[in-house]
């Protein structure tokens, strides 16, 4: 099962308003539980959580576009997945962005590593990086603030 299969399973479960699902395949057991008991718009649904068994590695949500919401001093870019936040492609590379940098829509802001997959998080708004919330190498959860961007 790859990340695309996982994304498709989650889409189907959400569309059918299924709150609990379990699948075992090739020695990997996947269990998906959602807190929502009544249908809600996709944007208002509680995040889906994956609970791995002892035999499976820790699971993360599949990559989704980062959540962007207005903040007091700009637009808040939130983590779309659970993983480890990295400011650069590798320890010897310069950071993708720093405070004060101007960014364009689609520009890579950081990488979040989830289950050995490197997920590039791109800017959804153009502007200036006002704040970088997590430290390099820090674990982040779904919905954690990553950046504050002052829109152009």
Secondary structure as GFF3:
##gff-version 3
##sequence-region A 1 152
A	DSSP	alpha_helix	3	15	.	.	.	ID=ss1
A	DSSP	beta_strand	20	25	.	.	.	ID=ss2
A	DSSP	beta_strand	28	33	.	.	.	ID=ss3
A	DSSP	three_ten_helix	42	44	.	.	.	ID=ss4
A	DSSP	beta_strand	49	50	.	.	.	ID=ss5
A	DSSP	beta_strand	67	71	.	.	.	ID=ss6
A	DSSP	beta_strand	74	78	.	.	.	ID=ss7
A	DSSP	beta_strand	83	86	.	.	.	ID=ss8
A	DSSP	beta_strand	102	103	.	.	.	ID=ss9
A	DSSP	beta_strand	108	114	.	.	.	ID=ss10
A	DSSP	beta_strand	117	122	.	.	.	ID=ss11
A	DSSP	beta_strand	127	132	.	.	.	ID=ss12
A	DSSP	beta_strand	139	140	.	.	.	ID=ss13
A	DSSP	beta_strand	145	151	.	.	.	ID=ss14
###
